[in-house]
């Protein structure tokens, strides 16, 4: 586990939109329609707004539109925890056809079809830390994982992140409720709540009256990927999606979409000025394409 400062090559990224905007635009039909579009239904994860949804849906539309078979994307409200949603989806117990979520060995063994291309470019593993305002002085002085080890991190009980933190010697307190984790932080039952750089701004805004801030000076990093997972009955759609993502990567359209959603976000959180505490991720499946450098947002 190495601890060092990292510099990001952000100079070429346009300061466009700060984070993922809310999804409002209608879905365009695929480029080469071939009959009535087949619906692909995805969850709106719990009751919270998903800051990644606009980007994830636009990328789905962009990639699927490269193939010959037409698909129609449809959002469904879901209140199940991620793990339960995946189990139900794998066994045909709900109406879902696809979802996006962090991968691990257990999830890839559920019977779903993972499209093994990190659609988040690895950003899910860059974790800023929500803390109580009163604890800022401690975090300003923190320099190592050893200093972090006595504290308790908050995580969902079925989130892969919880096991990643434990595997690196960190204490974890869990909740079956997403909102319960913010209550635990406010009441001192956990000491910090690591959040993806893609999620943290929206969550701070949702809890603006509770005295939370982003810990200064530091961030956590572990290699991980967010994939599209499809129900077993959608092997054809999964292959069309995989091929479409590869085409979008090759012609630069994916990169333009990613920059439009996330370049200003990365610049705003001043990655180059933060001390990065690097964690290993023993839960990553061997098939994770870490060797495909073009898939990942590359640090200097």
Secondary structure in CASP SS format (residue, H / E / C, confidence):
PFRMAT SS
TARGET T0000
AUTHOR 0000-0000-0000
METHOD secondary structure of the structure
MODEL  1
X C 1.00
X C 1.00
X E 1.00
X E 1.00
X E 1.00
X C 1.00
X C 1.00
X E 1.00
X C 1.00
X C 1.00
X C 1.00
X C 1.00
X C 1.00
X C 1.00
X C 1.00
X C 1.00
X C 1.00
X C 1.00
X C 1.00
X C 1.00
X C 1.00
X C 1.00
X C 1.00
X C 1.00
X C 1.00
X C 1.00
X C 1.00
X C 1.00
X C 1.00
X C 1.00
X C 1.00
X C 1.00
X C 1.00
X C 1.00
X C 1.00
X C 1.00
X C 1.00
X E 1.00
X E 1.00
X E 1.00
X E 1.00
X E 1.00
X E 1.00
X C 1.00
X C 1.00
X C 1.00
X C 1.00
X C 1.00
X C 1.00
X C 1.00
X C 1.00
X C 1.00
X H 1.00
X H 1.00
X H 1.00
X H 1.00
X H 1.00
X H 1.00
X H 1.00
X H 1.00
X H 1.00
X H 1.00
X H 1.00
X H 1.00
X C 1.00
X C 1.00
X C 1.00
X C 1.00
X C 1.00
X C 1.00
X E 1.00
X E 1.00
X E 1.00
X E 1.00
X E 1.00
X E 1.00
X C 1.00
X C 1.00
X C 1.00
X C 1.00
X C 1.00
X H 1.00
X H 1.00
X H 1.00
X H 1.00
X H 1.00
X H 1.00
X H 1.00
X H 1.00
X H 1.00
X C 1.00
X C 1.00
X C 1.00
X C 1.00
X C 1.00
X C 1.00
X C 1.00
X E 1.00
X E 1.00
X E 1.00
X E 1.00
X E 1.00
X C 1.00
X C 1.00
X H 1.00
X H 1.00
X H 1.00
X H 1.00
X C 1.00
X C 1.00
X C 1.00
X C 1.00
X E 1.00
X E 1.00
X E 1.00
X C 1.00
X C 1.00
X C 1.00
X C 1.00
X C 1.00
X C 1.00
X C 1.00
X H 1.00
X H 1.00
X H 1.00
X E 1.00
X E 1.00
X E 1.00
X E 1.00
X E 1.00
X E 1.00
X E 1.00
X H 1.00
X H 1.00
X H 1.00
X H 1.00
X H 1.00
X H 1.00
X H 1.00
X H 1.00
X H 1.00
X C 1.00
X C 1.00
X C 1.00
X H 1.00
X H 1.00
X H 1.00
X H 1.00
X C 1.00
X C 1.00
X C 1.00
X E 1.00
X E 1.00
X E 1.00
X E 1.00
X E 1.00
X C 1.00
X C 1.00
X C 1.00
X H 1.00
X H 1.00
X H 1.00
X H 1.00
X H 1.00
X H 1.00
X H 1.00
X H 1.00
X C 1.00
X C 1.00
X C 1.00
X E 1.00
X E 1.00
X E 1.00
X E 1.00
X E 1.00
X C 1.00
X C 1.00
X H 1.00
X H 1.00
X H 1.00
X H 1.00
X H 1.00
X H 1.00
X H 1.00
X H 1.00
X H 1.00
X C 1.00
X C 1.00
X C 1.00
X C 1.00
X C 1.00
X E 1.00
X E 1.00
X E 1.00
X E 1.00
X E 1.00
X C 1.00
X C 1.00
X C 1.00
X H 1.00
X H 1.00
X H 1.00
X H 1.00
X H 1.00
X H 1.00
X H 1.00
X C 1.00
X C 1.00
X C 1.00
X C 1.00
X C 1.00
X E 1.00
X E 1.00
X E 1.00
X C 1.00
X C 1.00
X C 1.00
X E 1.00
X E 1.00
X E 1.00
X E 1.00
X E 1.00
X C 1.00
X C 1.00
X C 1.00
X E 1.00
X E 1.00
X E 1.00
X E 1.00
X E 1.00
X C 1.00
X H 1.00
X H 1.00
X H 1.00
X H 1.00
X H 1.00
X H 1.00
X H 1.00
X H 1.00
X H 1.00
X H 1.00
X H 1.00
X H 1.00
X H 1.00
X H 1.00
X H 1.00
X H 1.00
X H 1.00
X H 1.00
X H 1.00
X H 1.00
X C 1.00
X H 1.00
X H 1.00
X H 1.00
X H 1.00
X H 1.00
X H 1.00
X H 1.00
X H 1.00
X H 1.00
X H 1.00
X H 1.00
X H 1.00
X H 1.00
X H 1.00
X H 1.00
X H 1.00
X C 1.00
X C 1.00
X H 1.00
X H 1.00
X H 1.00
X C 1.00
X E 1.00
X E 1.00
X E 1.00
X E 1.00
X E 1.00
X C 1.00
X C 1.00
X C 1.00
X C 1.00
X C 1.00
X C 1.00
X C 1.00
X C 1.00
X C 1.00
X C 1.00
X C 1.00
X C 1.00
X C 1.00
X H 1.00
X H 1.00
X H 1.00
X C 1.00
X C 1.00
X C 1.00
X E 1.00
X C 1.00
END
